[in-house]
Amino acid sequence: METELAVPTLDIDSDGLDDLHARVSADIAALEHSMATWGQAITQRRRMLALIDEMRGRTSPRTESVWIGTNRPTRHRRKSDGAASASEKVRKAAIRVLKQAQRPLGRTELLQFITAMGVEVPGKDPAKFVGRVLWRDNQFVNEGDGYKLVDPSTPLPED
């Protein structure tokens, strides 16, 4: 004896789906903007705490407070000859790829696009190198579905 499950059907026409899609997309955009705003506010407050700690003599002037999440300081180093480091090349390429993709990408997928652009990625595990570079940079965030730009309006880097 077989029993059929009653599956509810939605009686939404194409215009209704388009309207729903537009509302959800607008909600996502508003939330992403809020995240960026909150991130900037948190960074500002952490700098204030570091300054207060410095004034109290608790830290040296170059030391930052504890950094949590994506608002950690980023150091971009150059080689002694002035050429961009491998990390810098990966960073710039990742910005280009993510802006073009307009969706989060995992480190392996990013690696494929970055190497297709002609960027050499060093190491025994190049995908791990890409992930480490992006994880250490506060311009990128990985919320489980891949890396994306914290601020989608980030300008394209110069070559």
C-alpha positions, 0 to 999 in steps of 0.5 A, a space after each residue: 500500500 503506497 501513500 502519496 505525500 501531499 506536496 504544497 504547490 506555490 501558485 506564483 506567476 512569473 511576475 511574482 517570482 521576479 518581484 520576490 527575486 528583486 526584493 531578496 536581492 535588495 535585502 542581500 545588498 542592504 545586508 552586505 552594505 551593513 556588514 561593510 559599515 559595521 566592519 568599518 565601525 569596529 575597525 575604528 573602535 579597535 584603533 581607538 582602543 589601541 590609542 587608549 592603550 598606547 596612551 596608558 603605556 600598555 602597548 608600543 605605538 606599533 602594536 594593535 589591539 586584539 583583532 577578531 574576524 575579518 578586521 585584522 591589520 594587513 601588511 603588504 610587503 614588496 620585494 627589495 627590488 620593488 617588484 610585487 611579491 607572489 602574495 601581492 600578485 595573487 591578491 591583485 588577481 583575486 580582486 580582478 577574478 572576484 569582481 568579474 565572477 560577482 559571487 564567492 569562490 573557493 580557493 581551488 576555483 580561485 587558483 584556476 582563474 589566477 593561474 589562467 591569468 598567468 600568475 605563478 602561485 608558489 608552494 607545494 599546495 598552491 591552493 593553500 597559498 591562495 587561501 592563506 594570502 586571502 585569509 590574511 588580507 582584510 579586503 577578503 572574507 570567507 563566510 563558508 561559501 568561498 572568498 568574496 570582497 568585503 567591499 564590492 566597490 573595491 577598485 580594480 588594482 593597477 598592474 
